[in-house]
Amino acid sequence: MFVVLLEYTAPVSEIDAQLVDHYEWITRHYDAGDFIAAGHRQPRNGAVIIARAMPRGKLDAILATDPFALHKLVRHDVIEFQALRTIPELAAYADQLTTASEGAER
């Protein structure tokens, strides 16, 4: 699973000009099952996206199509983590616990 931190690198007025396209992009990836949650950071200096587990290259390709990225308005910082425990509603997104030897084989 991934936490994607978006940091605005342009004035909020430029961000606002791309919001409709960005929201449509977010919606496409919710519909595709790529994203689990997203929203503005507080204070409003960026945003956060929670993405399901997928190959890192696929996530990078998705993020490259973000209208904010296409217009060079944000920087994406990606944090990958293994979701070993979740609330029941998110159980389908949990990673299976692997032993150290299994993890080394990957």
Phi, psi and omega in degrees: 000158183228144166251123179250119177261120176263127176245121179295134177243011180224163178300150181302329178299324177288324176299311182301327180293339181252003186300317182300313179296321179296316179297322177295321177297314178302314182299318178302321183278336168295311182299325179282350181086010181282323185250143180255324181204154177200153177179171180289146170278156176238123000295166187284079177238011181168201182211174178227138173234134171256120182247144179293166177297136179195166175301140183301323179298324177295315179298316179300320178295320177297312182297329179294340180266000176298126178306327176298319179289319180300328179263009177056047181255348183219164169241134177260123171251125185250129176244118177265138177214160179262112181278091183276335178225139178218170169290158183307324181295340180251012184304326180296341181265352183291144175275149176284139177290129178243153176282165180302321181290325177294319180297326180289335181282343184288000000 
